[in-house]
Amino acid sequence: MNDRTTLLREIHEAWQTYAAALAACSDDALLEIADGTWTRKDLVAHVAWWEGSSSDAVEAVTAGRDPAPRTESTDATNARVEFEHKDLPAAEIRRLAAAAHERLLATIGGASDEDLFTAGRFGWMNGAALAEMVRDDTSRHYPEHVSHLVAAR
């Protein structure tokens, strides 16, 4: 189903697994390499940034404007996010992740069903509903990184 309750349930269920894996990591474990050259802390910042990107898009359409276009490649965005957050301590990254998640839930709550679930509503979504971008940045994204966090246990 494509409705707010289903979207929020999907996000909540995937977040619970991700958040539990993050909570089980010590701050020292977050500083260890988990994927290539990325530390667990880098990956948490990365997930938080993508959640924030979805929040930005939902907030923009709720305000009646198009969001800023994603002009960088995904790899370039990920490299920039890693660089921008590399010096933040683990505790700050944890706060960033929690704040990004709460913001996302609030933005979803403030959006109309039409904006979230109407396929083709926004040309920049290439025919998909906005909820699909949100899912890509959340419930479909968290599971990709749970294994990196669980390995720290």
C-alpha positions as CSV (number, residue, x, y, z in Angstrom):
1,M,0.0,0.0,0.0
2,N,1.1,3.5,-0.6
3,D,-0.2,5.5,2.3
4,R,1.3,7.5,5.2
5,T,0.7,4.7,7.8
6,T,2.5,2.2,5.6
7,L,5.3,4.6,4.8
8,L,5.8,5.5,8.5
9,R,5.6,1.8,9.5
10,E,8.3,0.8,7.0
11,I,10.6,3.6,8.1
12,H,10.0,2.8,11.8
13,E,10.7,-1.0,11.4
14,A,13.9,-0.4,9.4
15,W,15.0,2.4,11.8
16,Q,14.5,0.2,14.8
17,T,17.0,-2.4,13.5
18,Y,19.4,0.3,12.4
19,A,19.1,2.3,15.7
20,A,19.6,-0.8,17.8
21,A,22.8,-1.7,15.9
22,L,24.0,1.9,16.3
23,A,23.2,1.9,20.0
24,A,25.2,-1.3,20.4
25,C,28.4,0.3,19.0
26,S,30.7,2.0,21.4
27,D,32.1,5.4,20.4
28,D,35.5,3.7,19.9
29,A,33.8,1.1,17.6
30,L,32.3,3.9,15.5
31,L,35.9,5.1,14.8
32,E,36.9,1.8,13.2
33,I,36.9,1.2,9.5
34,A,33.7,-0.6,8.5
35,D,33.5,-0.3,4.7
36,G,36.5,0.4,2.5
37,T,38.0,3.6,4.0
38,W,34.8,4.6,5.8
39,T,34.5,4.3,9.5
40,R,31.2,3.4,11.1
41,K,30.9,7.1,12.2
42,D,31.2,8.1,8.5
43,L,28.4,5.7,7.6
44,V,26.1,7.0,10.3
45,A,26.8,10.6,9.1
46,H,26.1,9.4,5.5
47,V,22.7,7.9,6.5
48,A,21.8,11.0,8.4
49,W,22.7,13.2,5.5
50,W,20.4,11.3,3.1
51,E,17.6,11.4,5.6
52,G,18.1,15.2,5.7
53,S,18.0,15.3,1.9
54,S,14.6,13.7,1.9
55,S,13.5,16.1,4.6
56,D,14.6,19.0,2.5
57,A,12.6,17.8,-0.5
58,V,9.5,17.1,1.6
59,E,9.7,20.5,3.3
60,A,10.2,22.2,-0.1
61,V,7.1,20.7,-1.7
62,T,5.1,21.4,1.5
63,A,6.1,25.0,1.1
64,G,5.0,25.0,-2.6
65,R,8.4,25.0,-4.2
66,D,10.7,22.6,-5.9
67,P,13.6,21.3,-3.8
68,A,17.2,22.1,-4.7
69,P,18.2,19.7,-7.4
70,R,20.6,16.9,-6.6
71,T,23.3,17.9,-9.1
72,E,26.2,15.9,-7.8
73,S,26.7,12.2,-8.5
74,T,25.9,10.0,-5.6
75,D,29.6,9.2,-5.2
76,A,30.5,12.9,-5.1
77,T,27.8,13.6,-2.6
78,N,28.9,10.8,-0.4
79,A,32.6,11.9,-0.5
80,R,31.6,15.5,0.3
81,V,29.4,14.3,3.3
82,E,32.3,12.2,4.5
83,F,34.7,15.2,4.4
84,E,32.2,17.5,6.0
85,H,31.7,15.2,9.0
86,K,35.1,13.6,9.4
87,D,36.2,15.7,12.4
88,L,32.9,15.5,14.4
89,P,33.1,13.3,17.5
90,A,31.1,10.1,17.6
91,A,28.7,11.6,20.2
92,E,27.9,14.5,17.8
93,I,27.3,12.0,15.0
94,R,24.8,10.1,17.2
95,R,23.0,13.4,17.9
96,L,23.0,14.3,14.2
97,A,21.5,10.9,13.3
98,A,18.7,11.2,15.9
99,A,17.9,14.8,14.9
100,A,17.8,13.9,11.2
101,H,15.5,11.0,11.9
102,E,13.1,13.1,14.0
103,R,13.1,15.9,11.5
104,L,12.2,13.4,8.7
105,L,9.3,12.0,10.7
106,A,8.0,15.6,11.3
107,T,8.3,16.6,7.7
108,I,6.4,13.5,6.6
109,G,3.7,14.4,9.1
110,G,3.4,17.9,7.7
111,A,3.1,16.8,4.0
112,S,-0.1,16.1,2.2
113,D,-0.9,12.7,0.9
114,E,-1.1,14.1,-2.6
115,D,2.4,15.4,-2.4
116,L,3.8,12.2,-0.9
117,F,2.0,9.6,-2.9
118,T,0.9,10.9,-6.3
119,A,3.1,9.4,-9.0
120,G,4.2,11.9,-11.6
121,R,3.2,14.9,-9.4
122,F,6.8,16.4,-9.6
123,G,8.7,16.3,-12.8
124,W,12.0,16.1,-11.0
125,M,10.9,12.7,-9.6
126,N,10.8,11.2,-13.1
127,G,7.3,9.8,-12.7
128,A,7.7,8.3,-9.2
129,A,5.9,9.5,-6.1
130,L,7.9,11.5,-3.6
131,A,7.5,8.7,-1.1
132,E,9.8,6.6,-3.2
133,M,12.7,9.0,-2.7
134,V,11.9,9.0,1.0
135,R,12.0,5.2,1.1
136,D,15.2,5.1,-0.9
137,D,16.8,7.4,1.7
138,T,15.4,5.6,4.7
139,S,13.7,2.2,4.9
140,R,15.6,0.9,1.8
141,H,18.9,2.6,2.9
142,Y,19.2,1.7,6.6
143,P,19.5,-2.1,6.0
144,E,22.5,-1.5,3.7
145,H,24.5,-0.2,6.7
146,V,23.2,-2.4,9.6
147,S,25.8,-5.0,8.8
148,H,28.6,-2.5,9.1
149,L,27.3,-1.5,12.6
150,V,26.6,-5.0,13.8
151,A,30.2,-6.1,12.9
152,A,31.3,-3.9,15.8
153,R,29.6,-6.1,18.5
